[in-house]
Amino acid sequence: MTPRTAVPAREAGVGRVALVVALAGGPVGAAGGCGRATSSGSARPGATATASVVATAAGVNVAAPASAPGASAAPRRPTAPAATTRAPYRDSDVPPTPEQWDAEADPASLEGAAERGCEGHRLGRWLRVRCRGEADWRPDGVEVTRGGGDGMTFTVVTSGSATLVTPYGEGAALTAAFRFAGADHALRIEWPKNGPEPTTKGRFSSAPAP
């Protein structure tokens, strides 16, 4: 078997390319200066092509061999979809989204809420009160009757639920009427000025809202 030898080249960088290509098992093609030299021999069935070589000022890089025509490629493994992340709520003048309420909000105490099918939640500067029910105890409306004049209080009524979202901070004072089976139930939300934050954020009563 005749040993392979490196083909001399005019420049040192190209000579190194020629040497690597020769050792890789194929004929040599070289161009003056830095560039790409690729083996050009014909591949036998089932064989793999020789490596591509790139000569740079820093040295010689040998690329991974490419499959010859007719050679079977290794099967690709399926990749898992990239995980999506939800940005946490940043306290602002914009109320949280429903997803942020569900994922991040803390329970807020409301007197008389449980027996009416209501619950309170707090997230940042916002307080949410939601009432739900079925059949003869289904909330069919909510209306702010006092306070909430800053234009930042929102009410939403859907089939079987009524929701109020309002800023909650020192000095807050709001009264709303939740309607169940044709009767109003007043909710008073309050945080007195110059006082600590109340443990109970609001109170329901069966009296009509003023």
Residue frames as qw, qx, qy, qz and C-alpha x, y, z in Angstrom:
[[0.000, 0.890, 0.456, 0.000, 0.00, 0.00, 0.00],
 [0.437, 0.407, -0.017, 0.802, 1.48, 3.33, -1.06],
 [0.271, -0.565, -0.482, 0.613, 1.53, 5.84, 1.84],
 [0.172, 0.890, 0.330, 0.264, -0.14, 9.19, 1.28],
 [0.508, -0.148, -0.121, 0.840, 2.06, 12.26, 1.44],
 [0.051, 0.822, 0.283, -0.492, 1.31, 15.92, 1.90],
 [0.559, 0.612, 0.297, 0.475, 1.41, 17.99, -1.27],
 [0.398, -0.285, -0.121, 0.864, 3.74, 20.97, -0.90],
 [0.159, 0.883, 0.420, 0.135, 2.20, 24.41, -1.30],
 [0.421, 0.561, -0.074, 0.709, 3.68, 27.82, -1.85],
 [0.236, -0.616, 0.246, -0.710, 2.45, 29.30, 1.43],
 [0.047, 0.165, -0.884, 0.434, 2.70, 27.84, 4.91],
 [0.540, 0.104, 0.429, -0.717, -1.06, 28.14, 5.59],
 [0.788, 0.320, -0.250, -0.463, -1.97, 26.29, 2.39],
 [0.405, 0.358, -0.837, 0.084, 0.67, 23.65, 3.07],
 [0.232, -0.064, 0.795, -0.556, -1.02, 22.82, 6.35],
 [0.714, 0.268, 0.134, -0.633, -4.34, 22.55, 4.50],
 [0.667, 0.409, -0.567, -0.257, -2.82, 20.17, 1.98],
 [0.145, 0.273, -0.902, 0.301, -1.35, 18.03, 4.74],
 [0.447, 0.067, 0.636, -0.625, -4.66, 17.70, 6.56],
 [0.751, 0.358, -0.083, -0.548, -6.56, 16.91, 3.39],
 [0.521, 0.402, -0.747, -0.089, -4.07, 14.25, 2.42],
 [0.020, -0.138, 0.891, -0.432, -4.31, 12.64, 5.84],
 [0.582, 0.169, 0.375, -0.701, -8.10, 12.79, 5.57],
 [0.569, 0.099, 0.811, 0.091, -7.92, 10.39, 2.62],
 [0.555, 0.730, 0.398, -0.033, -8.60, 12.34, -0.56],
 [0.578, 0.393, 0.172, 0.694, -6.85, 14.22, -3.38],
 [0.303, -0.561, -0.228, 0.736, -5.72, 17.70, -2.62],
 [0.292, 0.746, 0.320, 0.506, -6.90, 20.99, -4.08],
 [0.446, -0.542, -0.222, 0.677, -5.15, 24.15, -2.90],
 [0.266, 0.857, 0.224, 0.380, -5.40, 27.82, -3.65],
 [0.436, 0.286, -0.309, 0.795, -2.92, 30.51, -2.80],
 [0.196, -0.366, 0.273, -0.868, -3.47, 32.25, 0.54],
 [0.285, 0.078, 0.791, -0.535, -6.13, 31.49, 3.09],
 [0.565, 0.099, -0.364, -0.734, -9.22, 29.75, 1.75],
 [0.820, -0.072, 0.422, -0.379, -11.18, 26.49, 1.61],
 [0.258, 0.378, -0.844, -0.279, -9.81, 23.21, 0.36],
 [0.801, -0.014, 0.338, -0.494, -12.22, 20.33, -0.06],
 [0.400, -0.173, 0.871, 0.227, -11.51, 16.74, -0.98],
 [0.550, 0.429, -0.193, -0.690, -12.73, 15.99, -4.49],
 [0.010, 0.175, -0.968, -0.182, -12.35, 12.21, -4.85],
 [0.645, -0.149, -0.419, -0.621, -15.36, 10.16, -5.90],
 [0.479, -0.311, 0.656, -0.493, -17.00, 8.25, -3.05],
 [0.238, 0.003, -0.953, -0.189, -17.64, 4.53, -3.16],
 [0.597, -0.454, -0.412, -0.517, -21.18, 3.31, -2.32],
 [0.766, -0.534, -0.352, 0.069, -21.65, 3.35, 1.44],
 [0.599, -0.021, -0.227, 0.767, -18.51, 5.40, 2.03],
 [0.140, -0.907, -0.290, 0.271, -18.41, 8.84, 3.56],
 [0.459, 0.790, -0.035, 0.404, -16.90, 11.90, 1.99],
 [0.620, -0.056, -0.330, 0.710, -13.69, 13.31, 3.40],
 [0.240, -0.740, -0.385, 0.496, -13.56, 16.38, 5.56],
 [0.298, 0.853, 0.129, 0.408, -13.67, 19.99, 4.43],
 [0.632, -0.310, -0.181, 0.687, -10.77, 22.11, 5.60],
 [0.093, 0.960, 0.148, 0.221, -10.64, 25.85, 6.18],
 [0.649, 0.000, -0.186, 0.737, -7.29, 27.63, 6.48],
 [0.134, -0.962, -0.172, -0.163, -7.26, 30.83, 8.48],
 [0.223, 0.748, -0.425, 0.459, -4.58, 33.07, 9.89],
 [0.541, -0.557, 0.476, -0.413, -5.04, 31.36, 13.24],
 [0.364, -0.251, 0.897, 0.000, -4.65, 27.84, 11.93],
 [0.336, 0.027, -0.780, -0.527, -6.56, 25.06, 10.18],
 [0.580, 0.011, 0.502, -0.642, -10.11, 24.01, 10.95],
 [0.123, 0.009, -0.936, -0.329, -11.46, 20.64, 9.88],
 [0.607, -0.065, 0.043, -0.791, -15.23, 20.51, 9.43],
 [0.644, -0.028, 0.721, -0.254, -17.26, 17.41, 10.20],
 [0.103, -0.060, 0.842, 0.526, -17.42, 14.97, 7.27],
 [0.601, 0.221, 0.029, -0.768, -20.55, 15.12, 5.14],
 [0.717, 0.102, 0.682, -0.102, -22.44, 12.01, 4.12],
 [0.065, -0.195, 0.720, 0.663, -21.82, 10.74, 0.61],
 [0.618, 0.102, -0.243, -0.741, -24.73, 10.33, -1.82],
 [0.759, -0.033, -0.606, -0.237, -26.70, 7.25, -0.92],
 [0.328, 0.065, -0.770, 0.544, -25.40, 7.06, 2.63],
 [0.433, -0.670, -0.575, -0.183, -28.06, 6.85, 5.31],
 [0.013, 0.550, -0.309, 0.776, -28.15, 9.78, 7.73],
 [0.193, -0.157, -0.828, 0.503, -28.63, 9.29, 11.46],
 [0.202, -0.703, -0.615, -0.295, -32.26, 9.87, 12.49],
 [0.014, 0.428, -0.228, 0.874, -32.97, 13.18, 14.17],
 [0.220, -0.373, -0.802, 0.412, -34.36, 13.15, 17.65],
 [0.108, -0.790, -0.440, -0.414, -37.52, 15.19, 18.15],
 [0.244, 0.162, -0.372, 0.881, -36.90, 18.39, 20.08],
 [0.146, -0.625, -0.693, 0.329, -39.17, 19.52, 22.87],
 [0.113, 0.822, 0.289, 0.477, -41.02, 22.79, 22.26],
 [0.269, 0.293, -0.361, 0.843, -39.50, 25.81, 23.92],
 [0.271, -0.563, -0.695, 0.357, -41.02, 26.53, 27.31],
 [0.004, 0.685, 0.217, 0.695, -43.06, 29.72, 27.52],
 [0.345, -0.266, -0.563, 0.702, -42.79, 31.94, 30.53],
 [0.107, -0.842, -0.448, -0.280, -45.35, 34.40, 31.80],
 [0.250, 0.417, -0.275, 0.829, -44.08, 37.78, 32.91],
 [0.284, -0.466, -0.692, 0.472, -44.95, 38.53, 36.56],
 [0.016, -0.885, -0.397, -0.242, -47.29, 41.41, 37.28],
 [0.389, 0.057, -0.206, 0.896, -45.61, 44.75, 37.85],
 [0.065, -0.696, -0.574, 0.426, -47.72, 47.00, 40.07],
 [0.141, 0.038, 0.309, 0.940, -49.04, 49.86, 37.95],
 [0.402, 0.252, 0.189, -0.860, -52.14, 51.78, 36.94],
 [0.600, 0.154, -0.591, -0.517, -53.08, 48.89, 34.65],
 [0.798, -0.280, 0.352, -0.401, -55.09, 46.13, 36.38],
 [0.315, -0.310, 0.885, 0.148, -53.69, 42.58, 36.30],
 [0.523, 0.125, -0.630, -0.560, -54.84, 40.19, 33.62],
 [0.883, -0.244, -0.015, -0.400, -57.09, 37.23, 34.56],
 [0.872, 0.166, -0.399, 0.228, -54.08, 34.94, 34.26],
 [0.266, 0.420, -0.496, 0.712, -52.06, 37.11, 36.66],
 [0.581, -0.417, 0.207, -0.667, -54.92, 37.21, 39.14],
 [0.962, -0.110, -0.152, -0.197, -55.20, 33.43, 39.09],
 [0.818, 0.221, -0.373, 0.379, -51.45, 32.83, 39.40],
 [0.413, 0.289, -0.378, 0.776, -50.23, 35.55, 41.76],
 [0.340, -0.599, -0.020, -0.725, -53.02, 37.13, 43.81],
 [0.144, 0.025, -0.828, 0.541, -53.36, 36.70, 47.57],
 [0.257, -0.619, -0.733, -0.120, -56.72, 36.12, 49.27],
 [0.031, -0.278, 0.188, -0.941, -58.35, 39.25, 50.69],
 [0.055, -0.351, -0.849, 0.391, -60.75, 39.02, 53.62],
 [0.290, -0.248, -0.269, -0.884, -64.31, 40.21, 52.94],
 [0.252, 0.091, 0.763, -0.588, -66.91, 39.93, 55.69],
 [0.618, 0.403, 0.415, -0.533, -70.07, 38.17, 54.52],
 [0.356, 0.526, -0.566, -0.526, -68.52, 37.05, 51.23],
 [0.042, -0.154, 0.984, 0.074, -68.45, 33.27, 51.66],
 [0.350, 0.373, 0.784, -0.352, -72.17, 32.86, 52.28],
 [0.475, 0.708, 0.086, -0.515, -72.89, 34.84, 49.11],
 [0.861, 0.300, 0.313, 0.264, -70.53, 32.83, 46.94],
 [0.286, 0.932, -0.140, 0.175, -68.03, 35.70, 46.75],
 [0.821, -0.288, -0.004, 0.492, -64.29, 35.96, 47.29],
 [0.072, 0.985, -0.131, -0.081, -61.71, 38.72, 47.41],
 [0.854, 0.046, 0.075, 0.513, -58.14, 38.82, 46.10],
 [0.115, -0.949, 0.132, 0.263, -55.35, 41.37, 46.32],
 [0.797, 0.168, 0.220, 0.537, -52.54, 41.90, 43.81],
 [0.347, 0.251, 0.042, 0.903, -50.36, 44.99, 44.01],
 [0.119, 0.078, 0.263, -0.954, -52.53, 48.04, 44.49],
 [0.515, -0.076, -0.469, -0.714, -55.62, 46.25, 43.16],
 [0.384, 0.021, 0.795, -0.469, -58.50, 44.52, 44.91],
 [0.407, -0.016, -0.679, -0.610, -60.82, 42.13, 43.10],
 [0.485, 0.060, 0.668, -0.561, -64.21, 40.94, 44.35],
 [0.382, 0.087, -0.737, -0.551, -65.87, 38.14, 42.40],
 [0.580, 0.037, 0.589, -0.561, -69.23, 36.57, 43.10],
 [0.332, 0.145, -0.807, -0.465, -70.44, 33.39, 41.42],
 [0.498, 0.069, 0.687, -0.525, -73.50, 31.20, 41.68],
 [0.117, -0.074, -0.866, -0.480, -76.05, 29.03, 39.91],
 [0.180, -0.523, -0.828, -0.098, -79.80, 28.51, 39.62],
 [0.210, -0.873, -0.396, -0.191, -81.74, 30.79, 41.99],
 [0.454, -0.816, 0.073, 0.350, -78.57, 32.30, 43.50],
 [0.682, 0.284, 0.288, 0.610, -76.85, 33.71, 40.49],
 [0.161, -0.621, -0.049, 0.766, -75.33, 37.20, 40.46],
 [0.486, 0.604, 0.536, 0.333, -76.75, 39.14, 37.55],
 [0.212, 0.861, 0.079, 0.456, -75.24, 42.58, 38.11],
 [0.583, -0.449, -0.234, 0.636, -72.81, 44.81, 40.00],
 [0.188, 0.821, 0.196, 0.502, -72.86, 48.60, 40.18],
 [0.412, -0.059, -0.364, 0.833, -70.72, 51.16, 41.97],
 [0.171, -0.817, -0.518, -0.187, -73.09, 53.40, 43.95],
 [0.263, -0.962, 0.072, 0.005, -70.61, 55.56, 45.86],
 [0.459, -0.645, 0.508, 0.339, -66.94, 56.37, 45.42],
 [0.689, 0.137, 0.601, 0.381, -64.83, 55.00, 42.63],
 [0.329, 0.902, 0.186, -0.207, -64.94, 58.40, 40.96],
 [0.256, -0.673, 0.502, 0.478, -61.33, 58.22, 39.81],
 [0.698, 0.538, -0.253, -0.399, -62.38, 56.22, 36.78],
 [0.214, 0.481, -0.850, 0.018, -60.17, 53.30, 37.77],
 [0.508, -0.015, 0.767, -0.391, -62.89, 50.96, 39.07],
 [0.387, 0.185, -0.700, -0.571, -64.10, 48.26, 36.69],
 [0.655, 0.033, 0.603, -0.454, -67.09, 45.93, 36.76],
 [0.306, 0.226, -0.799, -0.465, -67.66, 42.84, 34.63],
 [0.694, 0.053, 0.504, -0.512, -70.81, 40.71, 34.49],
 [0.309, 0.232, -0.828, -0.406, -70.88, 37.37, 32.69],
 [0.773, -0.224, -0.419, -0.421, -73.20, 34.38, 32.83],
 [0.848, -0.363, -0.374, 0.095, -73.14, 33.29, 36.46],
 [0.635, -0.269, -0.217, 0.690, -70.56, 35.78, 37.76],
 [0.047, 0.962, 0.109, 0.245, -70.12, 39.43, 38.68],
 [0.740, -0.111, -0.138, 0.649, -66.69, 40.99, 39.28],
 [0.043, -0.996, -0.020, -0.078, -65.47, 44.31, 40.64],
 [0.754, 0.031, -0.088, 0.650, -61.83, 45.45, 40.34],
 [0.077, -0.968, -0.083, -0.224, -60.73, 48.65, 42.08],
 [0.388, 0.496, -0.497, 0.597, -57.58, 50.30, 43.42],
 [0.705, -0.642, -0.299, -0.028, -57.14, 49.69, 47.14],
 [0.515, 0.231, -0.349, 0.748, -54.96, 51.94, 49.24],
 [0.211, -0.380, -0.509, 0.743, -55.04, 54.41, 52.08],
 [0.225, 0.313, 0.046, -0.921, -58.12, 56.61, 51.79],
 [0.208, -0.110, -0.819, -0.523, -60.08, 54.15, 49.65],
 [0.354, 0.261, 0.612, -0.657, -63.84, 54.34, 50.12],
 [0.342, 0.087, -0.641, -0.682, -66.28, 52.62, 47.78],
 [0.554, 0.143, 0.669, -0.475, -69.74, 51.13, 47.95],
 [0.291, 0.161, -0.732, -0.595, -71.06, 48.72, 45.34],
 [0.734, 0.054, 0.369, -0.568, -74.28, 46.77, 44.91],
 [0.060, 0.157, -0.947, -0.275, -74.12, 43.11, 43.86],
 [0.687, 0.036, 0.010, -0.726, -77.52, 41.89, 42.66],
 [0.002, -0.075, 0.997, -0.005, -78.58, 38.32, 43.49],
 [0.037, -0.450, -0.890, -0.069, -81.99, 36.96, 42.45],
 [0.060, -0.748, -0.427, -0.505, -83.37, 40.45, 42.07],
 [0.501, -0.850, -0.147, 0.070, -82.11, 41.74, 45.43],
 [0.359, 0.763, -0.341, 0.416, -79.14, 44.07, 46.02],
 [0.806, -0.477, -0.160, 0.312, -76.41, 43.23, 48.50],
 [0.090, 0.968, -0.186, 0.140, -74.22, 46.18, 49.43],
 [0.849, -0.057, -0.135, 0.507, -70.43, 45.86, 49.63],
 [0.115, -0.987, 0.102, -0.054, -68.51, 48.57, 51.47],
 [0.821, 0.143, -0.128, 0.537, -64.75, 48.76, 50.80],
 [0.148, -0.965, 0.049, -0.213, -62.74, 51.14, 52.97],
 [0.734, -0.043, -0.265, 0.624, -59.23, 52.01, 54.16],
 [0.204, -0.948, -0.213, 0.123, -59.32, 55.06, 56.46],
 [0.407, 0.771, -0.223, 0.437, -56.83, 57.85, 55.85],
 [0.038, -0.674, 0.557, -0.483, -53.80, 57.94, 58.15],
 [0.798, -0.314, 0.389, -0.336, -54.65, 54.47, 59.38],
 [0.279, -0.335, 0.878, 0.198, -53.04, 51.04, 59.00],
 [0.440, 0.084, -0.686, -0.573, -54.26, 48.69, 56.32],
 [0.736, -0.184, 0.303, -0.577, -57.40, 46.92, 57.57],
 [0.302, -0.165, 0.938, 0.042, -57.33, 43.15, 57.90],
 [0.410, 0.528, 0.743, -0.040, -60.85, 42.99, 56.49],
 [0.212, -0.017, 0.383, 0.899, -60.95, 44.85, 53.19],
 [0.372, -0.149, -0.287, -0.870, -64.72, 45.10, 52.87],
 [0.258, 0.149, 0.825, -0.480, -68.08, 44.05, 54.27],
 [0.233, -0.278, -0.716, -0.597, -71.25, 42.75, 52.65],
 [0.268, 0.206, 0.624, -0.704, -74.70, 43.52, 53.96],
 [0.198, 0.448, 0.842, 0.228, -78.20, 42.68, 52.74],
 [0.094, 0.766, 0.307, -0.557, -79.30, 46.29, 53.06],
 [0.578, 0.744, 0.251, 0.223, -79.74, 48.14, 49.80],
 [0.584, -0.011, 0.010, 0.811, -76.62, 50.05, 48.78],
 [0.022, -0.779, -0.272, 0.565, -76.95, 53.79, 49.53]]
